[in-house]
Amino acid sequence: MQVIKGSKEKFKSLNINIYVLEILFIIFGIISIFVKTLYIQYTIKLQEPPFTLSGDISKYILLSSIILVLAAALFAQRKSIISLFILNIITSFVLFSDALYGRYYGIPLTIPILYQMGFVGDISQSILSLIKIKDLVFIIDIPIIGFLIYISRSNDYLKFKNRQKIRNISIIGSLILSVLIFTFYGKNVDTSRHAYERKNIAKDFGTIYFHGYDVYDFVKQKIARNTSLKEDEKEIIREVYARKDKDTSKYFGTGRDKNLIVIQVEAMQGFVADLIIEGKEVTPFLNQLKNNSFYFNNIYHQVAGGNTSDAEFMLNNSLYPSATGSVNYLYPMNEYLTLADILNEEGYTSRMFHSYDSSFWNREAVYRNYDYEKFYSINDFNLDEKRGWALSDDSFFKQSIDISREKNKFFSLLITLSSHHPYDAFSDIELETGDFKDTQVGNYLKAMNYLDMAVKNLFDDLREKDLLDNTMIVIYGDHSGLYQDQRGLLEKLLKLDGSDLDWNMIQKVPLWIYTGEGLEGKTIEKTGGQIDILPTVLDLMGLSHPYGLGKSLLNENPGYLVKRDGTVILDRYYYDNQEKVIYDTQSKAKAENSLLMSEISEKQKELVVSDLILKKDLLKNNRLLEIIQ
C-alpha cells in the first residue's frame, strides 16, 4: 500500500498537464484497440497468414480505432480519461466474444446474435474448447491502464480545465480527417458482396467497422419494416415467382397419407456417407439405407447466422435464412405457411421434438407460431441416458416415436443433439480412427458412427411397432461439422488438394428420403440445397407450397442452389461470389461465360425476394399473393 501511495505522489510531482495526459491515453487507447482488432482478423481467419502491418486491412483498422477513440473522448468531455478506460474494457470484452464466436462460426458477433444469447443457452463446453492462451492480448493492458489512472487520480489532473474549445476543435478536426481518409480509401473496395455475406464487411474493413455498420443496419431494418414496398421491389418479386420451378416429378403423390418423420441431424456432413476409415464404414446403416431410399449426394447447406435454426427454417418454409442473425429471433412472429400448416390441413398432427431447453434459438415461440401442436423439449423427456449436451439420440428417438404414435396420422420433426461440437462425448465408441485418434476429427467420426447406430435402432423400433411400412422418413444434416480450425486434418482425411474450391465443395449435407421397403434405391446427383427439401417432400406427398423458393429435387429440371453469401452452384459450375469467379467443377478450371453469369445473377435475386418477404412480413394478410397474381 505504501508503494502505491509513493508511486502516486511521485506521478503527481511530474505536474503533467491534463491535456497531455489525455493525449497519452488517447494514443494508448488507439494502439490497444488496433492491436486487439488486428489479432481478431487473424485468429478467426478473416485474414490469412502471414501476419502483416502493411496491408489495407491494417489501414482500415487503424482509422476505425482512431475514429472510435476520438468520438468517445469528444462525447465524454470532463471524464474523458475514465471514459477511454471504460471503452477499452467494453471493446476488449466484445472482441474477446468475437474471437470465441468467430472461431466456431467464422464471423464476429452481431446485434441479433447478442440478442440471441438469451435463447442459445449454455454453450460452455464449446466455449472452453475455443479459448486460446493468446487471448490474453484482450486483457493484458487493462490492469496497467487502471493502475496508471489510480495513481494519477487527482482533481488537478482529471478535472476539466479552461481549454475546452481548443480541445474540442482539435478532436473534431481529427475525426473529420480520419473519416475522409477512410472514405477515400474505401472507394476502392468492392462492397457488392457485403449484401450477401456480412462477414465480408469485417474482411474488408475490420471488426470495429463491422460492428459500427451492424448497429447502423440494425436500426435501419427496424425503420424499414414499416415502409412500403417500392415498385422495383415488387417487380423483382413477380419476376422470381414467374420463373419459379413448379414442375412435379413422376413420383408425385407416392407417399400420400403416410406418416412423416423428418430427422435433422446435428453437424452431419455429406462426406461421412460411404467413408471408410481403418477398414470400417463410418455410417454402415445409412449406407445400406440407400438401397431402398432416394439418396441425394449433391446437397449443399445454406445456413447463415442462425446455423441449426436456419436449417429448420428452410425445412419448414423453403425460404432463405436472413443475411445476419437468426430468423428465429429476428422474425419469430411473422406469418408463415409452414410444412405443419400444410399437413395439418390434410389431417396430420404435427409435433416438434428436441431434447434441450425450449428457449434454445427461441424455438418455443417459433414452433407455436409455425402451428405445431406441441414442441417437446428437455422437460418432456425422461433423461435416462445422457450423451453430449443432454439426452442421447438413441433414447430421444425411442421416446419421440412413442409420443408420435399416439396419433393415427402424424408428422414429427426430430432435431438431434448428441453430435454437437466439440464431439468429445464418444470416446467409448468402437471405431478406430487411426491417425485421427483423440483429435476433433476422429471424435467427429465417432459421433457420426454413433448417430448411424441410433438411426438403425429407430428403424428397428418402427418396424417392431408396425409403423415402418406406412411412414416416410427424411434424414438430412443441418450444417458443417468441421470448420476452418480443423481444415488441415480434414483435408488429410479426405485427401483434398488444399484449394478453396475443394474445401467449399465439401460443405454438403447428406439427404435420404425413405418411402418404404418396396422402393428400389435411387441415388440422385442433382445439385440442390436445404431450401429444396420441403418442395421435394411435398412432391412425394402429392402437395405443394405456393410461396416456397425451392424446387423438387425429383423433377427432371437442372439443379442449382444459391448460398446465403451469393455463391451460386449449378450442376457443373461453381460461382464463388467472394472471388467473382466461375469454376468448372469437373476440370477445376476457371470458366468465362457471359450467358452463365447472366443466369447466376438471375438466381441471386431469390435472396432479395426472400429478404423482402421476411423484412416486410409479406405473407401476412396475403400481401405476397396480391403482388404475384
N, C-alpha and C positions, 0 to 999 in steps of 0.2 A: 504493500500500500504506500509505503514511504517512497519507493522507486517511482511509482506512478505520479505521486504528488510532486516529486522532484523534477520529473520529465515535463510535467505540466507547467511548472514555474519557469523552467529553462526555455520552453517553447514560447511562453509569453514574453520573456525578456528579449526575444528576437524582434518584437514590435512589428510583426508583419501586418501590412495594411489589409483590411477586409477584402478589398477588390483583388489584390494579388493572391490572397488565399482562395478566393472564389475561382479565379482563373486557373489556379493549380488543380482545384477539384474538378473543374470542367474538363481540363485536359486529361486528367486521370480517368474521369468517367467515360470520356470518348474512347480512350485506349482500352479500358476494361471491356466495354460493350463490343468494341470492334473485335478484340481477341476472342471473346466468347462466341460471337456470331460467326466469325470465320471458322472456329472449331466446329460449330454446328454443321456448317456446309459440308465438311468432310466426314464427320462422324456418322451422319445419316445419309451419306453418299449423294448429296445434291451436287457435289463436285467430286471428281475422281482424282486420286493422287496422280502425279506428285504434288505435294503442297507448294503453293507459290503465293507471293505477295504482289506479283506484278500483273496479274490478270484483271480483267474487267470487274469480276465479282468483288475483288478487294476494294476497288474504287467505289463501287456502289454501297458496299457495307460501311466503308469509312464515312461517306457522305450521309448515309442514313443515321449513323451513330452521332455525327455532328448535329444533324437536324433534331434528333430526339433529345439530346442533352441540352442544346441551346433552348429548345422550346420549353423544357422543364425549368431551366433557370429563369427564363423570361416570365413564366407563369408564377413561379414561386415568390419572386421579389425578395421579401425580407428574410425568408427562411431557405434561401437557395441551396446552401451547403447541405443542410439537413435533407432537403427535398432530393438533391442529387444522390445522396446516400440511399434514401428510400427507393429512388428509381433504380439504382444499381441492384438492390435486393430483389425488387419485383422482376426486373429484366432477367436476372440470374435464375430466378425460380421458373419463369416462363421458358427460358432457353433450355434449362435442365429438363423440364417437362417435354419440350420439343425433342430433346435427344432420346428420351425413353420411348415416346410415341413414334418418333421418326424411324428408329431402328426396327420397329415392328412393321409399321405401315409405309415407311418411305416418304412421309410428308410431315411438315410441322403441324402443331395443333391449330385449330381454327376456333372461332367463337361457337359455332354449332357443336363442335366436338367437346369444348369446355362445358357447354350446357349439358351435354350428354353424360358427363362424368357421373351425375347422379343416377343415370339409368344403366350405365355399363357395369356397375357393381365392383366387387372386389377382384382386382386382377393382380394381386400382389405376387403371385407365383411368376407370372410373366415379367413383371417389373424387375424383380430381383435378378432375373437372368439377363436383363438388358443393361444393368448398371456396370460401368467400367471405371477402373481406378483413375483414368484420365479425366473423369468428370469432376475431379477436384478443382479443375480450372474455373468452375462456376462459383466456387465459394472461397477460394484461397485468398482473394483480395479483400473480402468483406470485413473480417476481423481487423485487418490492418487499417482500413479506412475508418472503421468505428473507433479504434484506439486513437487515431490522429484527431478525430472530431472531439473525443472526450478530453484529451489533454489540451486542446486549443479552445475549449469551451469557456467563453467569457463574453460579457456584454460588449467589451471593447472590440472583440473580434467578430462576433456573429450578429451584432445589431446592424441594421441597415443605416448607412450614413448619408452624406449630403450629395453624392454624385449619381443620383438615380437616373437623371436624364441622359447623361453621357453613357452610363452603363447600358441602359435600355436601347439607345440608338445603336451602340456597338453590337449588341446581341441581335437586334432586328436586322441590321445590315448584313451580319454574318449569316443569319438564317436565310435571307433572301438570296444571297450569293450562292449558298450551298444548294438551295432548291433549283436555282437557274442552271448551275453546273450539272446537277443530277438530271434535270430535264434535257439539257443539251446532249449529254452522252446517251440518255435513254432513248433518244430518237433512232438510234442505230440498232435497237433490239426489235426483233420480230415478235410482237405481242399477240399475234392472232392465235397462237396455240394456247395462250392463257385461258381462253374461253372454254377449252375442253379439259384442261388439267391444271388445277390450282397449283400443283407442285412446281410447275414451270415458272411461276412468278418468283418463287424462292430460289429456283435455279439461276434465273437471270439477274435478279436484283438483290437477293439476300433475304434472310429470315426477318430482319427488322422491317423492311419494306413490305414483305409478305403480310405481317401482322397488321401494319397500317392499312394496307389495301383491304384486308379481311374485315376490319372494323368498318371501313367506308362501305364495303359491299353489303355487309350485314344490315346496316341502316338503310341502304338504298333498296334492298329487297323488301324490307318491311313497308317502305313507302310504295314501291312498285306494285305490291299485291292489290292495292286499292285503286290502281289506274286501269283505264280501259285498254283493250287490245287495239293496236294500230292496224290499218288496212293491210300493210305489207306483211304483218304477222299472221293475219287471217289468211292471206294468200299462200303463205308457206304451209300453213296447216292444211288447206284444201289440196295443195299440190302433193304433199306427202301421203295423205289418205287416198287421193285419187290413184296414186302409184302403188299403193299397198298390195302386197301379195295376198290375195283372197282365196287362192286355189286350195281345195281339199285334196286328199290323196285317195288312192284305191282302197285304203284301209279304213276309210271314213265309217264310223259307227260300229266297228268290230268289237269295241269294248263297252258298248252302250249298256247302261244299267248295272254294270259291275261295281262292286265296292272299289274305292280308290284309296290306296296308301301311297303317300309321297314321302320319301326319306331324303332329307337334305343332310349330307354328311359333312361334318366339320373338317375343313382343311384337306379334303381329298383331291389330289391332282391326278390328271389322266395318266401320267407315266407309270403309276403303280400297277395298272392293269397289264397283265402279261409280263411284268417284271420278274426276273429270276435272279436270286442272289444266293450264292453258296449252294447252287443246285436245287433250290426250292422256290416255288411261286410265292410271291408276297400275298396275292389275293386269289387263292385257288378256287374258292366257291364262285366268286364273281366272274372269274374267267370262264368257268363252266356254264354260268348262267347265260352267257352269250349264245349258247347253243339253242335256246328257246326263248330269246328276247330280241327286241330291237336294241342294238348297241350302237351308240354314236361316238365315234372316236376322234372327232374333229370339232369339239365344242369348247370355245374359249370362255373363261369367266369374264364378266363385265362389271364387277363390283367396283365401288369407289370408296368414299369416306365412311360409308356405313358397313362395309365388309359383309359379315354374315347377314345382317339385316337387309342389305341391298339385294342379296340373292333371294331372300324371302319375298321382298317387294316385287322383284321381277317374276317370280313364280306365280304370285297372286294377281299381278296386274298387267304383265307384258308391257311395262313402260320402263324407261331408263332411270337409274338412280340419279340423285341430284349431283351436281358437279363437286360440291363440298359438303361435308357433314352427312347426316343420315336422313333419308326421307322419314324414317320413323320418328325423328324428333322435329324436323323442320315442318312437315306437313302431316302430322298424325291424324288430324280430324278433317282432312279433305274428304270429299265424296269420291268413292271409287266404285268400279264394277269389278269385283274380285272373283276368283275361282269359287270361293264359298258362296257368293251371291248367285252365281250361275247354277251351281249344283243344288243349292237349297230350293231353287225353282223346280228342279227335277225330282224333288222328294228326298234328297240326301240329308243326313245330319252331319254337319261339318264341325270338326274339332281340331284344335292345335295342341301339340304336346312338346314340352321342352323342360327338362329336369333341372331348371335353375330358377333364380329369382324372377318373379313375374315383372319386376321393374326393369330387367335387363333389356337394353335397347328400346325401352318404352313399350314392350310388347303387350302388356295388359291393356293399355288404351288402344293400341293399334288393332289388335285382333278382335276386340269388341267392335271397333268401327268397321272392320272387314266382314262383319256379320257371321263370325264363327259362334256356334252355340256356347262354347266354353274353351278357355285357354287353360290347360293343365300345366301348372308349374311345379316347382320342387315341393311345395307344401301339399300337393295332391298325390305324391308317390310315397311308397314305403321304401325308405333308404336302406335296403337290405344288403346292398353291395356297392361300395364306392370304387370309382375308377376315374382318375383325373380330378376334375373340378367338383364333381358331385356323383350322382347315381351312374352306375356303369351302363353302357349302351345295351348290354345283353339284358339286364333286368328292366331297363327302360322300355325296350321293345316288348317284352313279355307283358308288362303292366299296361302299356298303351293299347295293345291288342285286346286284352281282357276288357278294358273300358270300351273300346271301339265296337266290339261285337255285341254290345248290349242293344245296338240298333240294327235293324234288318238291312238298311241301305246306308252305308256310311262313307264319308270322306275324312281321312285322318292325315294331317300334316305332322310329321315327326322330325324334329330338329335335333340331331345328335350333339353330344358334348364331349365325350371321353377323349377324343383325339384332338383336343385343343392344345395349342402351343403352351408349354415348351416340350411336350411329349416325353416327360420323364416318369410317367406312371406305368410303364410297360416293360420293366426290367425282367419280369418273370415270364414274358412271352418267349416261347421256344422257337425263335427264328434266328439263325446265325447270320450276322451281318458283316462278317469278315473284317476288312479294313475300316469299316464304319462303326465298329463296336464302340459303345459308350460315347458316340457323337450324337448331335441332334439329328443328323440324317439317319443314322442307324435306329435311334429311338422312334423317329417318324415312321420308318418302315415297319417296325414292330406295332406301332399304333394302327397302321393300316391292316396288318395281319390280324390284329385283334378285332377290328371292325368287320373284316371279312367273316370271321368266325361268328360274330354276333348276328350278321345278316343271315348266315346259313341257319342258325338256330331260329331266327324269325320265320324263315320259310318252313322249317320243320314244324314249328308251332302252328302256323296257319294250316298246314296240311293235316295235322292231328285234329284240329278244330273244324275240319271240313270247310275252310274258308278259301283255300288257295285257288281252287278252280274258278271261283266267282269273284276274284279280286285282281285288279290291275295294280301293279306295283311299279313306282317310278323311283329310281335311285340316282342321285347326282351329287357332285361336290359343290361346295359353296364358294371357295376361293383358293388361292395358292396356299400351300402348307409350308413351303421353304422359301425364304426370302433372300435378299441380296447378301446378308451376312453369312449365308450358307452356300452361296453360289459356287465357290470353288469346289467344295465337296460334292455338290450335286452334279456339277459338270463332269467330275471324275466318275461318279456312279453311272451316268448316262452316256459317257464318252462323247460329250459335246465338244465343239471346236473352240469354244470360248467367245464366239461372236455374240453381239447383242441380238441379232436376228434369231439365232438358235435359242438363246435364253427366252426371248419373247414368245417364241413358238411352242415352248413347253408350258406356257401359262394356260393350260387347258384343264377342263374338268371332265370326268367320265359321266356318261349318261346311259342308264339301262331303263328300258320300259318293258315290263313283263306283262303279258296279257293272257297267259295260260300255258299249260304244259304242252298243248297241242300245236303251238306256234313253232314253225321252223325258224331257227335263229337267223337273223339278218344283221350284218354289220354295215352301217351306213356312214360313208366318209364325207358326206355333205358338210360344208363349213357352216357353223352356226354359233349361237351364244345362248346364255341363260334366258334371255328375253324370249326365245323361241320355244321354251319348254311348255308354257301354258297353251299356246295355239296347237302344239303337237298333241298334247294330252286331250284337248277338246276335240281335235280332229278324230282321234280314236273313239271318243265317246259320242260322236255324232253331233257335236255342238260347236259354237263359235263365239268369238269375242269381238264386238264391233269396233272397239277402240284400241285394242292391243296393237303395238307396233312390231311385234314379232310375226313369224310365219311358221307354218307346219314344216317340220324337218322331213316329213314323209312324202311331200309332193315332189313333182318332177322338176321344179324350177331350180335355177342355180342358187347356191348357198352364199351367204355373206354374213358379216356381223360388223357392228360399229362399237368400239370400245369407248369408255367414258372420256378418254383423252383425245378423241377424234381419230384414232387409228382405225383404219378400215381393212378388213381381211376378207378376201374373196377366195373362191375355191383354189385358185392358183397363184394369187398375188397378195402381197402383204404391204400395205401402205403405212409406213411409220410416220405418224403426224409430228413426232418430235424432230425427226431428221428431214421431213418433207421429201421422202424418197420412197419409190415403189420397188419392191423386190419380187423377183420370180422365185416362188418358194421351192421350185424343183431344182433350178440351177444355182440359187442363192445370189444370182447376179442382179444388178440394178436394171430396172426396166424404164424406158422412156416411152410414154404412151398418152397423148393428149386426150384421146377418147376415154381411156380408162380413168384419167384424172377427173374428167367431167362426171363420170359415173360415181366416183368416190365423193366428189363434192355434193352430189345429189343425196347420197346416202347419209352424209354427215348432217343433213337438215333434220333427220329424225331426232337428233339430240336437242335441237332448237324447239321442235314441236313438243317433245316430252317435257322440257323445262317449262314451256308456256302452260301446259296442262297442269303442272304442279303449282307453279307460282300463282296462276290465276284461278286455280280450282275450277277448271273448265267443265268437269263432269257434273258439277253442281247445277241443278235446275236445267239440265240438258243444253247448256250453252255450247258445248263442243258439237253436239248433234246439229244445232242450228247453223253452225259455221260450215260443216262439211256436207250438209244436204244439198 
